[in-house]
Amino acid sequence: MNFYTRNVSRLLVRIAQLRERYIKHRNFLILVSFIVGLISALAAVLLKISVTFVEHRAEKLNNLMHSNWLTAIFPLVGTGISMLILTKVFKNKLERGVGFIVRNIVTNHSRMDRIQTYGQIITSAFTVALGGSVGLESPIVATGASIGSNTAFNLRLSSKDTMLMLACGTASGIAAIFNSPISGIIFVLEVFLLDFSIPFFIPLLISTATATVLSQLLYPQKFVFLVIEGWDMKAIPFYIILGALCGFTSVYVTMTIEKVEGYFNKRKLNWKTWLMAGIPLCVIIFFLPRLYGEGYYTITQLLHGNYSIITTHTFFQSAAGQAAVIIGTCILLILFKVVCASLTVSAGGNGGIFAPSLFIGGVLGFVFAYCIKVSGLFPINISNFIIVAMAGVLAGVMHAPLTSIFLLAEITGGYTLFVPLMIVSAISYFITTRYVKHSMYHRSLFESKILVPDNYLDSGGEE
């Protein structure tokens, strides 16, 4: 790895010398954004494909054994391997989450450690592939950010241009795994709190377009293969109620993460904390198998009308057709998904809350619409409510309503549900911010005065 890094660094230095002589700076930034988008997308897509492959094998193993007792042990193994890599190989220098990226933008001129380029991929691959109940999005964001930052550093670019390349890498990772270039750009602006002028958008557009094209070639399946039907104006009151439910659910998610991870953060990461968090994680997944891994497979099955997936391999499987059993199991999934996500990270795993938020939102939207349907109150389209609730919970948890709206619009292949997405996301965001002032990505940064609302945008890109 060091040999490879040295040679790449020398090549980039040589390129930097040549470009100063022959290429205009603006054109060079476009070229670099293309390269950053390409590398970031390749890393994101390969990670996603490999993890999805292993997850599907676990599902087949459950079907073969007619039980999930064996795969319920996998998360303990995955988090254990990740914990050993974090503590023994990287000596606890590999940071997890997204908040540290914002901190580096503000305090370190967008400079990131090289180990983030490969360390995030290695640890998250073991964690999620073996059933850790988190998402790959945060590690992919960190990987893309590090690729962009280190590429800019090696090319001797200014801190302002380094921040731009960091943003290009981040946006490209999101664009690649979801085939959603617009939401990738908006994610960077909302979550990293960046303020770009119009000329700066060109490299972002180039990098995300490149990432999307590459993902279509290597990973053509979208997360959702569904043609969403039009929405009914008479359903607006139900969307308003759903928005409120998403908001309060987002508050629950945020507070649960703070309590569980806060408890373990007071302890040193070692084999004791691994067992303290890992064993309860495995027990919960044994009783609720749908909490294994990211959870996208479950949401996709619900969108296609396979409601029995909720109770598959549980003790309630024999009563899968009963409405009360489906509703009760969904409530348990909503309550315990965030607990499992927190335990996964606390046990030494690497992953984020992005996918768990989408999972919780999807199940919430399903059970809400399912209750209305079985009650006979309104002829409701369950798939539509699954989609908009995913955006609602994501908007509340991340404090990023625009990212949520455009992401769900893009992965469903159109803007048919744009108005319901806006209604639910806006209400959820409003309710969440009333009880949770800052998102989990930013809270510690504001509390430590690293971020100051009034002057952050002025300080982020200066030398």
N, C-alpha and C positions, 0 to 999 in steps of 0.2 A: 504493500500500500504506500509506503514512504517513497519507494523507487518510482512508482507511478506518479505520485504527487509531485516529486521533484522534476520529472521530465515534463509534465504538463505545465508546471510553473515556468520552466525555462522557455517552453514554446509560447506561452502567453506573454512573457516578457519580450520575446523576439517580435511577436505580433504588435505589441505596444510600440516598439521602436519603429517598425515599418509604417504603422498607421499615422504616426506623428509626421511622417515624411510625405505620405502619398494620399491620405484619406481625410476628408473633412470630418470634423468632430461629430456633427449631427448624423452624417451617414454612417459613421463608425458605431454610434450608439444603436442605430437600427440593426446593423450587422450583429453586434453583440447580443442584443435582445433576441434575435433569431436563434443564436447559439444557445443562450440561456434557456429559452423556451423549449428548444429541442431536447437538451440534456435533462431539464427538470421533468418534462413530460415523459421521457423514456424511463426515468427512475420511478415516477408515480405509477405509470401503467404496468411496468414489470412487477412492482410491489403488489399492486392490486390484483393482477392476474394470478400470481403465485399464492397469495393469501386466499383468494376465492376458490382456487383449485383445492387447497387443503380443506377448507371449510365444507365444500361439497362432498369431499371424501368422508368427512366426519358424519355428515347427514346420511350418507349411504351406509356407513357402519352402524348407525342407530337403527336404520330400517332392517338391516341384515340381522342384527341381534334382537330386534323388537324391544330394545331398551336403550337408555342413554347412560347407563352407569359407568361405562368405560370412558366415553368422551367427556363425562362430567369431571374426570380427573385431569384431563388435558390442560385446563387453565392453570392448575398448580404447577405443571411441568413448564408451560410456556412462560409464566411470570417468574419462575425460578431461574430459567435460563437467562431471561432478560435481566433479572436482579444481579446475577453473577457477572454478566457482561458490564452492567453499569458500575458495579463496585470493584471488580477485580481488573477488568480490562481498561475501562475509562476512568477509574478512580473517582467516581461520582462527579466527573466534569461534564458529562453529557446532560444537558438540561432538557426537561420535558415541558410540553405545553406550547403556548403561543405567546404568553406574556413576556418571556425573556427576549423575544424578537423585538418587541416594542421597546424594551429597555435598552437593547443594543442600538436601536435607531437613535434614541435620545442621548444616551451616555457614551456610546462608543463609535459614533459616526457610521452606523450601520455595518460595522465590522463584526463578523461572526467567526467562531472557531471552526477550523476545518473538519474536526471530528463530527460536526453536525451533518456533513454531507453524506456520510456513510453510517454513522452510529445510529441515527434515527431509523434508517431502513432496517438495519439488522435487528435491533431490539423490538421494534413494532411488528416485524414479520413473525418472530417467535411468539410474541404476545397475542396477536389477533388470530393468526393462523391456528393456534392451539386453543382458541376459545375465549381469550380475554374479552370481556364485555365492553370494549371500547372501539373507537373508530380509527381509521388510518389517516384521516384528514389532517390532524395536527402534526403528526410526524412528516407527512408529505409537505405541508406548509413549511415546516422547519427545514426540511431537506432542500426544497426549492429556494427558500430564502438564503440558505447557506451557499448554495451553488451560485446564485446571483451575486451575493456579497463577495465571495472569494474570487470569482471570475473578474469582477470589477477591481478588486484589490490588486490582483496579479497584473492587470492591465494598467495599473497606476492611474485609475480614474479618481476624480474628486469625490468627496463624501456625498455630495448631492447626486452625482451619477451612480455612486455605489448604492444609495438608497433606491434609486430608480431600478437598478438591476436586481436588487433584493425583491422589490415589488414585482418585477417581471417573473422571477423564479417562483414566487408565491402564487401569483395569478395563474401561471402556467400549470402548476400542480393541480389546482382546483379545476381548471378548465379541462385537463386531461382525464381526470377520474370521473367527472360528471358530464363531459362533452358540453361544457357550459362556459364559453369564453366571456360573456358579458358579466355573469355572476362572479367569475374569477377576478375581474377588474374591480367590481364593486366591493367585493370582500376586502381587497387590499385597502381601498379608500375608507371603508367603514371601520374595520377592525384595527388597522394600523394608524388610523386617524391622519392620513396623509393628505396633503393639499397640492395637487399637481396642476400646472398650467397646461393649456391645450397642446403645445408641442410635445410635452412629456407623454401624452396619451398615445402617440404614434408607436413608440417602442412597446408599450403595454399591449396595444392592439396586435402588433406583429408577433410578440411572444405567445399570446394566448391563441391567436389564430394558428400558429405553428403547432402548439400543443394539441389543439383540437383536431387538426388534420392527422397528426401522428397517432392520436388515440383512436381515431376512426379506422386507421389502417391496422393497428395492433390489437385494439379492444373495441370492435364495432358495436358490441351490445351496450345499449344504454341501460342505466340503472332501472328505468321504468319503460316497458315496451307497450305503453297503453295509449290508445286514442281516447282522450277525455271527452265526454259528452258535454253539451252546453248546460249551463246552470239556469235554474228557474228563479225568476224574480221573487216568487212567493217563498223561496227558501231563505231570503235575506235575514229574517228574524233568527233562524237557526244558526246562520253563520255568525251573527252577533253574539249569540249565546256561546257558540264554540270558541270565538275569540276570547271571551272572558275566561272560559275553562282553560284555554291554552296559557293565558296569562298567569293564572293561579298555579297551574302545573309548572310553569317556568320558574316561579318563585320557589316552589317545593324542590325542584331539581337543583337550583342554585344553592339553597340553604343546606340541602342534604350533602352536596359535595363539600361545602365549607366545613360541615361538622365532621364528616367521616375522614376526609383527607386532613383536616386540621388536627384531628386526634392522632393520626399516624405521623404527621409531619413533626410532631414533638419527639418522635422516637427515631433512632438511627436505623437506616435501611440495612437490614441483615437477615439472617435465616429466621430469626424470631418474628420479626415483622412480616416476613414472607409467609410464615405459617399462620400467624394471627389473622392476616387478611385473606390469604389464599384458601384456607380450609373452609371458612364460611362462604367464600365465593363458589367453591365447588359444590357445597351442599345446596345452595340456592339454585344453581344451574341444574343440579340433579332433579330437583322438584319442578323447576320451570325451564325446560330445555330450550325454549325460544330465546332465552337470554344468552345463549352461547354465541360468541362472536359479535360481529357488527349488527346483525339482525335484518339486513336488507332482504334476505331471502324470504323471511316471514312477511315483510311488507309487500313484496312482489306477489306472493301467494294470495294475500288478502285482496290486493287490487284485482286479481284474476278470479276472485270469488271462491277461493278455497278456504273457507272459514274453519274447517276441521284442523288446519295447521296449528291453530292456537292450543289445542289440547293433545296434539300428537306426542306420544311417549310420556304422557303424564298419567297420574293416577285417575284422572277424569276422562281418559280416552274413551272408555266404554259409554260415557254419557255425552259424547261430543256434539250430538244434535240438540241438546237441551239449551235453551236460551240463557237460563240462569247460570249454567256452567261456563258458557262462553263469556258472558259478561263478568262473572267473578274472576275467571282466569285473566281476562284483559286488565282488570283493575290491579291484580297482583303483578302483572308484567310492568304496568306503568309505575307502580310503587317501587319495585325492586330493580328495575333496569339501572337507575341512577346509583343505587346502592352497589350493584355489581360493578359498574364502571369505576366507582370510587375505590372499591376493594381491589380491583385489578391494578390500578395505578399505585395504590398503597402497598401492594404486595411486591412491587418492583417492575411491573409491566409498563409498557410505553404505549400511549394512545390518547385520544382526545374525546371530548364530549359531543363533537359534531354529529357523529353517527348515532350515538345514544339519544340525542335530542330528536333526530329525525324518526328514530324507532318509536320513542315515546309519543311523539306527535301523531305518527301513523296509527298506532294502536288506540290512542285517545280518539282520533277522528273516526276510526272504525266503530268502536264501542258506542260512541255518541250516536252515530247514524244508525247503527244496528238497533239500539234501543228505540229510536223513533220509528224505525221500520216495523219492528215486531209489535209495537204498540198500536200501529195503524193510524198514527196522527197525520202522517204526510208521506206521499210516495217519493221517498228520498233516494238520491244517487249516492250510494255508500263510497264508491271510489273517489268521487269529488271531495267528499269530506275527509277522506284519508289524506289526500294531497294537501288541502288547505291547512289542515291541522299540523302536518309536518312543518309547513312554513311558519305557522303560528308559534309553535314551541321553539323552533330554531331562532326565530326573531326575538323571543323573550329571553332565552338563555344567553345568546350571543350579543344581545342589544344591537342587532344588525337587521332591521326589517327589510331594507332594500335588497340585501344579499339573499335573504330568504325568499322574497317574492320572485326575483328573477331566476334564482336557482330552480325552484319548483316549476316555474313556467318553462324553463329551458329543458329540464329533464323529462317533462311530459310532452314535449314536442310541439308546443304552441302556447298561445296566450289566451286560450278560451276561458280559463278560470282566473284571469288577471284581476277582475273586480273582487271576487270572493277572497282571493289571496291578499289583496290590499286591505280589505275589511278585517279579516282575521288577524293578519300580522300587525296592523296598526293598533287594534284593541289589545292584543297580547303584549305588545311592546309598551303601551301606555300603562297597563296594569303592573307589569313587571318593574318598570322604572320607578313606580310609586313606592315599592317596597325594597327594591334592590337598586341602589343609585348607580353603581358601576358594574359592568360585566365581570365575570370571573377572570377574563383576560387582563383587565385593567385595574381591578380593585387594589391589589397589593402595590401597584405602581403609584396610584394616587395616594394611598395611605402613607407610603414612604416618601412622598413629595417628588418622586422621579417624574411623574406626570403632573402638570399643573394645567387645568382646563384653558386658562386664558392665554398662555404663551407657548403651549406645546407645538402648535403648527408653525410658530416662528422659529423654534429652536431645533426642530427635527432634522432639517436639511442643511444646517450651517456648518461651516468648517470649524 
